Amino acid sequence: MSYGWEAKWVRRKFKMAEGVEIETCYDITSSLILCPLCINISKVCPSTSEPSTTLVSSATYFFSPEDLFHHMRAHARMSEWGKAYVISEEEEESAEEEEEDLAA
């Protein structure tokens, strides 16, 4: 029994919703698609005609271009939602001192 497969990655273009065309890696063995935002596709599938058997770890695979499209939209939204504000240690200390002064 086998727990994996020997992927044969080739570079392929997919037409997606809203007129978007994406070039990414496509496995001709299993028909899986890689997210070009999660993986450096230049290393995985450098050629459009010569299959690459590069091992890909911790990747996100998709069965259809539509699934990939929704995933890529989530990447864009995540950058909007994920805006983090870093509070330096000095700011934290001054905020704690102000709270102590107010309590006294």
DSSP file (Angstrom, degrees, kcal/mol; ACC not computed):
  #  RESIDUE AA STRUCTURE BP1 BP2  ACC     N-H-->O    O-->H-N    N-H-->O    O-->H-N    TCO  KAPPA ALPHA  PHI   PSI    X-CA   Y-CA   Z-CA
    1    1 A M              0   0    0      0, 0.0     2,-0.4     0, 0.0     0, 0.0   0.000 360.0 360.0 360.0 139.5    0.0    0.0    0.0
    2    2 A S        -     0   0    0      1,-0.1     3,-0.0     2,-0.1     0, 0.0  -0.861 360.0-167.3-112.1 140.7    1.3    3.4   -0.9
    3    3 A Y  S    S+     0   0    0     -2,-0.4     2,-0.2     2,-0.0    -1,-0.1   0.321  74.9  23.6-104.8   5.8    0.8    6.7    1.0
    4    4 A G        -     0   0    0      2,-0.0     2,-0.3     3,-0.0    -2,-0.1  -0.805  67.5-131.7-150.4-170.5    2.0    9.0   -1.7
    5    5 A W        -     0   0    0     -2,-0.2     2,-1.0    -3,-0.0    25,-0.0  -0.959  28.2-106.1-147.6 162.3    2.5    9.4   -5.4
    6    6 A E        -     0   0    0     -2,-0.3     2,-0.1    49,-0.0    48,-0.1  -0.822  42.6-147.7 -94.8 102.5    5.2   10.5   -7.7
    7    7 A A        -     0   0    0     -2,-1.0     2,-0.5    46,-0.1    20,-0.1  -0.379  11.1-158.0 -71.8 146.7    4.0   13.8   -8.9
    8    8 A K        -     0   0    0     45,-0.1    20,-2.4    -2,-0.1     2,-0.4  -0.851  18.5-163.0-125.7  92.4    4.8   15.1  -12.4
    9    9 A W  E     +AB  27  52A   0     43,-3.0    43,-2.5    -2,-0.5     2,-0.3  -0.612  13.9 172.2 -85.1 131.2    4.5   18.8  -12.2
   10   10 A V  E     -A   26   0A   0     16,-2.3    16,-2.9    -2,-0.4     2,-0.4  -0.952  36.9-107.7-129.5 154.4    4.2   20.9  -15.4
   11   11 A R  E     +A   25   0A   0     36,-2.0     2,-0.3    -2,-0.3    14,-0.2  -0.668  45.9 170.4 -83.6 134.2    3.4   24.6  -15.7
   12   12 A R  E     -A   24   0A   0     12,-2.9    12,-2.5    -2,-0.4     2,-0.4  -0.995  29.6-128.8-146.0 147.7    0.0   25.4  -16.9
   13   13 A K  E     -A   23   0A   0     -2,-0.3     2,-0.4    10,-0.2    10,-0.2  -0.803  21.5-164.7 -98.3 139.5   -2.3   28.4  -17.3
   14   14 A F  E     -A   22   0A   0      8,-3.0     8,-2.6    -2,-0.4     2,-0.5  -0.980  14.4-140.2-123.5 134.5   -5.9   28.4  -16.0
   15   15 A K  E     -A   21   0A   0     -2,-0.4     6,-0.2     6,-0.2     2,-0.2  -0.835  32.5-178.3 -91.5 128.4   -8.6   30.8  -16.9
   16   16 A M    >   -     0   0    0      4,-3.8     3,-0.8    -2,-0.5     4,-0.2  -0.481  32.2 -59.2-117.3-174.6  -10.6   31.7  -13.8
   17   17 A A  G >  S+     0   0    0      1,-0.2     3,-1.5     2,-0.2    -1,-0.2  -0.195 114.9  28.3 -63.2 158.9  -13.6   33.7  -12.8
   18   18 A E  G 3  S-     0   0    0      1,-0.3    -1,-0.2     2,-0.0    -2,-0.0   0.717 130.7 -70.3  60.6  25.1  -13.7   37.4  -13.4
   19   19 A G  G <  S+     0   0    0     -3,-0.8     2,-0.3     1,-0.2    -1,-0.3   0.655  89.3 150.5  73.1  16.7  -11.3   37.1  -16.4
   20   20 A V    <   -     0   0    0     -3,-1.5    -4,-3.8    -4,-0.2     2,-0.5  -0.660  29.9-161.6 -85.5 135.3   -8.3   36.2  -14.3
   21   21 A E  E     -A   15   0A   0     -2,-0.3     2,-0.4    -6,-0.2    -6,-0.2  -0.981   9.6-171.0-118.5 125.5   -5.6   34.0  -15.9
   22   22 A I  E     -A   14   0A   0     -8,-2.6    -8,-3.0    -2,-0.5     2,-0.5  -0.928  14.4-151.6-120.0 137.4   -3.2   32.2  -13.5
   23   23 A E  E     +A   13   0A   0     -2,-0.4     2,-0.2   -10,-0.2   -10,-0.2  -0.943  38.6 136.1-106.7 125.2    0.0   30.3  -14.3
   24   24 A T  E     -A   12   0A   0    -12,-2.5   -12,-2.9    -2,-0.5     2,-0.3  -0.837  54.5 -67.1-151.8-174.5    0.8   27.6  -11.8
   25   25 A C  E     -A   11   0A   0     -2,-0.2     9,-2.1   -14,-0.2     2,-0.4  -0.692  40.5-169.9 -90.9 137.6    1.9   24.0  -11.4
   26   26 A Y  E     -AC  10  33A   0    -16,-2.9   -16,-2.3    -2,-0.3     2,-0.7  -0.994  18.1-136.7-128.5 129.9   -0.4   21.1  -12.4
   27   27 A D  E  >  -A    9   0A   0      5,-2.7     4,-2.2    -2,-0.4     5,-0.3  -0.782   8.7-163.7 -89.4 116.7    0.2   17.5  -11.6
   28   28 A I  T  4 S+     0   0    0    -20,-2.4    -1,-0.1    -2,-0.7   -19,-0.1   0.651  87.6  56.0 -75.0 -13.3   -0.4   15.3  -14.7
   29   29 A T  T  4 S+     0   0    0    -21,-0.2    -1,-0.2     1,-0.1   -22,-0.1   0.921 127.6  11.1 -80.4 -48.3   -0.6   12.2  -12.5
   30   30 A S  T  4 S-     0   0    0      2,-0.1    -2,-0.2   -22,-0.1    -1,-0.1   0.477  93.8-122.7-112.7  -4.9   -3.3   13.3  -10.0
   31   31 A S     <  +     0   0    0     -4,-2.2     2,-0.2     1,-0.2    -3,-0.1   0.730  59.0 151.2  66.2  24.8   -4.7   16.5  -11.7
   32   32 A L        -     0   0    0     -5,-0.3    -5,-2.7    29,-0.0     2,-0.4  -0.570  34.5-146.8 -86.3 153.3   -3.9   18.5   -8.6
   33   33 A I  E     -CD  26  62A   0     29,-2.3    29,-2.0    -7,-0.2     2,-0.3  -0.946   6.0-141.3-122.0 139.3   -3.1   22.2   -8.8
   34   34 A L  E     - D   0  61A   0     -9,-2.1    -9,-0.2    -2,-0.4    27,-0.2  -0.723  22.0-114.4 -98.3 150.3   -0.7   24.2   -6.5
   35   35 A C    >>  -     0   0    0     25,-1.1     4,-1.7    -2,-0.3     3,-0.6  -0.734  18.0-152.7 -80.5 121.7   -1.3   27.7   -5.2
   36   36 A P  T 34 S+     0   0    0      0, 0.0     5,-0.3     0, 0.0    -1,-0.1   0.622  94.4  56.4 -72.5 -10.4    1.3   30.0   -6.8
   37   37 A L  T 34 S+     0   0    0      1,-0.1     3,-0.1     3,-0.1    -2,-0.0   0.735 111.0  41.8 -87.8 -25.2    1.1   32.3   -3.8
   38   38 A C  T <4 S+     0   0    0     -3,-0.6     2,-0.3     1,-0.1    -1,-0.1   0.766 120.1  38.8 -89.4 -29.0    1.9   29.6   -1.3
   39   39 A I  S  < S-     0   0    0     -4,-1.7     2,-1.1    21,-0.1    -1,-0.1  -0.925  81.9-116.8-126.7 145.6    4.7   27.9   -3.3
   40   40 A N    >>  -     0   0    0     -2,-0.3     4,-1.2     1,-0.2     3,-1.2  -0.719  29.8-168.6 -78.7 100.5    7.5   29.2   -5.5
   41   41 A I  H 3> S+     0   0    0     -2,-1.1     4,-2.6    -5,-0.3    -1,-0.2   0.712  77.7  70.3 -70.0 -19.6    6.4   27.6   -8.8
   42   42 A S  H 34 S+     0   0    0      1,-0.2    -1,-0.3     2,-0.2    -2,-0.1   0.819 105.0  41.3 -65.5 -29.6    9.7   28.4  -10.5
   43   43 A K  H <4 S+     0   0    0     -3,-1.2    -1,-0.2     2,-0.1    -2,-0.2   0.814 119.1  44.1 -84.4 -33.2   11.4   25.8   -8.4
   44   44 A V  H  < S+     0   0    0     -4,-1.2    10,-0.5     1,-0.2   -35,-0.2   0.927 132.1  10.3 -80.3 -46.2    8.6   23.2   -8.6
   45   45 A C     <  +     0   0    0     -4,-2.6    -1,-0.2    -5,-0.1    -2,-0.1  -0.693  62.7 165.1-137.9  82.4    7.7   23.3  -12.3
   46   46 A P        +     0   0    0      0, 0.0     2,-0.3     0, 0.0    -1,-0.1   0.708  64.2  56.7 -72.4 -18.6   10.2   25.3  -14.4
   47   47 A S        -     0   0    0      3,-0.4   -36,-2.0   -38,-0.2     5,-0.1  -0.837  60.6-152.0-120.3 151.8    9.0   24.0  -17.7
   48   48 A T  S    S+     0   0    0     -2,-0.3    -1,-0.1   -38,-0.2   -38,-0.0   0.642 102.1  27.2 -88.5 -17.0    5.7   23.8  -19.6
   49   49 A S  S    S+     0   0    0      1,-0.2    -1,-0.1   -39,-0.1    -2,-0.0   0.752 107.3  69.9-114.9 -34.2    6.6   20.6  -21.4
   50   50 A E  S    S-     0   0    0      1,-0.0    -3,-0.4    -5,-0.0    -1,-0.2  -0.794  80.5-130.7 -92.7 113.8    9.1   18.7  -19.3
   51   51 A P        -     0   0    0      0, 0.0     2,-0.4     0, 0.0   -41,-0.2  -0.340  17.1-148.2 -65.8 142.4    7.5   17.2  -16.2
   52   52 A S  B     -B    9   0A   0    -43,-2.5   -43,-3.0    -5,-0.1    -8,-0.0  -0.896  10.9-158.9-110.3 140.1    9.3   17.8  -12.9
   53   53 A T        +     0   0    0     -2,-0.4   -46,-0.1   -45,-0.2   -45,-0.1  -0.056  36.6 153.6-106.5  31.7    9.2   15.3  -10.0
   54   54 A T        -     0   0    0    -10,-0.5     2,-0.4   -45,-0.1   -45,-0.1  -0.367  45.9-122.2 -62.7 134.0   10.1   17.9   -7.3
   55   55 A L        -     0   0    0     -2,-0.1     2,-0.5   -49,-0.0    -1,-0.1  -0.644  24.5-158.9 -79.2 133.7    8.9   17.0   -3.9
   56   56 A V        -     0   0    0     -2,-0.4     2,-0.3   -17,-0.0     3,-0.3  -0.959   7.1-168.3-117.7 119.1    6.6   19.6   -2.4
   57   57 A S        +     0   0    0     -2,-0.5    -2,-0.0     1,-0.2     0, 0.0  -0.820  67.2   7.9-108.2 150.5    6.1   19.7    1.3
   58   58 A S  S    S+     0   0    0     -2,-0.3     2,-0.2     1,-0.2    -1,-0.2   0.891  91.0 148.9  49.0  50.6    3.5   21.7    3.2
   59   59 A A        -     0   0    0     -3,-0.3     2,-0.6   -20,-0.0    -1,-0.2  -0.653  49.5-122.9-105.6 164.4    1.7   22.8    0.1
   60   60 A T        -     0   0    0     -2,-0.2   -25,-1.1   -25,-0.2     2,-0.3  -0.951  30.0-163.2-109.3 120.0   -1.9   23.5   -0.5
   61   61 A Y  E     -D   34   0A   0     -2,-0.6     2,-0.3   -27,-0.2   -27,-0.2  -0.737   3.0-162.8-104.5 150.4   -3.4   21.4   -3.3
   62   62 A F  E     -D   33   0A   0    -29,-2.0   -29,-2.3    -2,-0.3    -2,-0.0  -0.972  19.7-152.2-134.1 149.1   -6.6   22.0   -5.2
   63   63 A F  S    S+     0   0    0     -2,-0.3    -1,-0.1   -31,-0.2     3,-0.0   0.737  82.3  23.4 -87.9 -26.2   -8.9   19.9   -7.4
   64   64 A S  S  > S-     0   0    0    -31,-0.1     4,-1.8     1,-0.1     3,-0.2  -0.955  74.0-117.7-140.5 156.6  -10.3   22.6   -9.6
   65   65 A P  H  > S+     0   0    0      0, 0.0     4,-2.4     0, 0.0     5,-0.1   0.816 114.7  60.1 -61.4 -29.8   -9.3   26.1  -10.7
   66   66 A E  H  > S+     0   0    0      2,-0.2     4,-2.1     1,-0.2     5,-0.2   0.912 103.9  48.7 -65.1 -42.0  -12.4   27.4   -9.0
   67   67 A D  H  > S+     0   0    0      1,-0.2     4,-2.1     2,-0.2    -1,-0.2   0.918 112.0  49.4 -62.4 -42.9  -11.2   26.2   -5.6
   68   68 A L  H  X S+     0   0    0     -4,-1.8     4,-2.5     1,-0.2    -2,-0.2   0.896 107.9  54.6 -62.2 -40.9   -7.8   27.8   -6.3
   69   69 A F  H  X S+     0   0    0     -4,-2.4     4,-2.0     1,-0.2    -1,-0.2   0.919 109.3  46.5 -59.7 -45.9   -9.5   31.1   -7.2
   70   70 A H  H  X S+     0   0    0     -4,-2.1     4,-1.7     1,-0.2    -1,-0.2   0.879 112.0  51.7 -65.2 -38.0  -11.4   31.2   -3.9
   71   71 A H  H  X S+     0   0    0     -4,-2.1     4,-1.5     2,-0.2    -2,-0.2   0.908 109.5  49.3 -63.8 -42.3   -8.2   30.3   -2.0
   72   72 A M  H  X S+     0   0    0     -4,-2.5     4,-1.7     1,-0.2    -2,-0.2   0.848 108.1  53.6 -69.0 -33.7   -6.3   33.2   -3.8
   73   73 A R  H  X S+     0   0    0     -4,-2.0     4,-2.3     1,-0.2    -1,-0.2   0.872 105.4  54.8 -65.5 -35.5   -9.1   35.6   -2.9
   74   74 A A  H  X S+     0   0    0     -4,-1.7     4,-2.6     2,-0.2    -2,-0.2   0.867 103.1  56.2 -65.4 -35.2   -8.8   34.6    0.7
   75   75 A H  H  X S+     0   0    0     -4,-1.5     4,-1.5     2,-0.2    -1,-0.2   0.934 109.0  46.7 -57.9 -46.0   -5.1   35.5    0.4
   76   76 A A  H  X S+     0   0    0     -4,-1.7     4,-1.0     1,-0.2    -2,-0.2   0.911 114.5  45.8 -65.2 -42.9   -6.1   39.0   -0.6
   77   77 A R  H  X S+     0   0    0     -4,-2.3     4,-3.0     1,-0.2     5,-0.3   0.863 106.8  59.5 -68.3 -35.4   -8.6   39.3    2.1
   78   78 A M  H  X S+     0   0    0     -4,-2.6     4,-3.0     1,-0.2    -1,-0.2   0.872 102.0  53.2 -62.7 -36.1   -6.2   38.0    4.7
   79   79 A S  H  < S+     0   0    0     -4,-1.5    -1,-0.2     2,-0.2    -2,-0.2   0.837 112.0  46.2 -68.7 -29.8   -3.8   40.8    4.0
   80   80 A E  H >< S+     0   0    0     -4,-1.0     3,-0.7    -3,-0.2    -2,-0.2   0.922 121.3  36.2 -72.9 -45.3   -6.7   43.3    4.6
   81   81 A W  H 3< S+     0   0    0     -4,-3.0    -2,-0.2     1,-0.2    -3,-0.2   0.805 109.2  64.9 -77.3 -29.5   -7.8   41.6    7.8
   82   82 A G  T 3<  +     0   0    0     -4,-3.0     2,-0.7    -5,-0.3    -1,-0.2   0.212  62.1 136.0 -85.5  17.0   -4.4   40.6    9.0
   83   83 A K    <   -     0   0    0     -3,-0.7     2,-0.4    -5,-0.0    -3,-0.0  -0.522  38.3-166.6 -67.5 110.7   -3.1   44.1    9.5
   84   84 A A        -     0   0    0     -2,-0.7     2,-0.6     2,-0.0    -2,-0.1  -0.799  15.4-145.2-103.5 141.8   -1.4   43.8   12.9
   85   85 A Y        -     0   0    0     -2,-0.4     2,-0.5     2,-0.0    -2,-0.0  -0.929  15.8-145.3-106.2 120.1   -0.3   46.7   14.9
   86   86 A V        -     0   0    0     -2,-0.6     2,-0.6     1,-0.0    -2,-0.0  -0.728   6.5-155.1 -89.7 126.9    2.9   46.0   16.9
   87   87 A I        -     0   0    0     -2,-0.5    -2,-0.0     4,-0.0     5,-0.0  -0.898  17.0-134.7-101.1 121.6    3.2   47.6   20.3
   88   88 A S     >  -     0   0    0     -2,-0.6     4,-1.8     1,-0.1     5,-0.1  -0.262  21.6-111.0 -71.1 163.5    6.7   48.1   21.4
   89   89 A E  H  > S+     0   0    0      1,-0.2     4,-2.4     2,-0.2     5,-0.2   0.852 117.6  57.4 -64.7 -34.4    7.8   47.2   24.9
   90   90 A E  H  > S+     0   0    0      1,-0.2     4,-2.3     2,-0.2    -1,-0.2   0.912 106.8  48.0 -63.1 -41.9    8.3   50.8   25.7
   91   91 A E  H  > S+     0   0    0      1,-0.2     4,-2.0     2,-0.2    -1,-0.2   0.885 111.0  51.4 -65.8 -38.0    4.7   51.6   24.8
   92   92 A E  H  X S+     0   0    0     -4,-1.8     4,-2.0     2,-0.2    -2,-0.2   0.916 110.7  48.4 -64.3 -43.0    3.5   48.7   26.9
   93   93 A E  H  X S+     0   0    0     -4,-2.4     4,-2.3     1,-0.2    -2,-0.2   0.906 111.5  48.7 -65.1 -42.2    5.5   49.8   29.9
   94   94 A S  H  X S+     0   0    0     -4,-2.3     4,-2.0     1,-0.2    -1,-0.2   0.869 110.4  51.9 -67.2 -34.5    4.2   53.4   29.7
   95   95 A A  H  X S+     0   0    0     -4,-2.0     4,-1.8     2,-0.2    -1,-0.2   0.886 110.1  49.0 -67.0 -38.0    0.6   52.2   29.4
   96   96 A E  H  X S+     0   0    0     -4,-2.0     4,-2.1     2,-0.2    -2,-0.2   0.900 110.2  51.0 -67.2 -40.4    1.1   50.0   32.5
   97   97 A E  H  X S+     0   0    0     -4,-2.3     4,-2.3     1,-0.2    -2,-0.2   0.894 109.0  51.2 -64.1 -39.4    2.6   53.0   34.4
   98   98 A E  H  X S+     0   0    0     -4,-2.0     4,-2.1     1,-0.2    -1,-0.2   0.896 109.2  50.5 -64.1 -39.9   -0.4   55.2   33.4
   99   99 A E  H  X S+     0   0    0     -4,-1.8     4,-1.8     1,-0.2    -1,-0.2   0.897 110.4  49.6 -64.4 -39.7   -2.8   52.5   34.6
  100  100 A E  H  X S+     0   0    0     -4,-2.1     4,-1.4     1,-0.2    -2,-0.2   0.903 109.9  51.1 -66.0 -40.7   -1.0   52.4   38.0
  101  101 A D  H  < S+     0   0    0     -4,-2.3    -1,-0.2     1,-0.2    -2,-0.2   0.882 110.6  49.1 -63.5 -38.5   -1.1   56.2   38.3
  102  102 A L  H  < S+     0   0    0     -4,-2.1    -1,-0.2     1,-0.2    -2,-0.2   0.859 108.8  53.0 -69.1 -34.6   -4.8   56.2   37.7
  103  103 A A  H  <        0   0    0     -4,-1.8    -1,-0.2     1,-0.2    -2,-0.2   0.788 360.0 360.0 -71.2 -27.3   -5.4   53.4   40.2
  104  104 A A     <        0   0    0     -4,-1.4    -1,-0.2    -5,-0.1    -2,-0.2   0.464 360.0 360.0 -82.6 360.0   -3.6   55.4   43.0
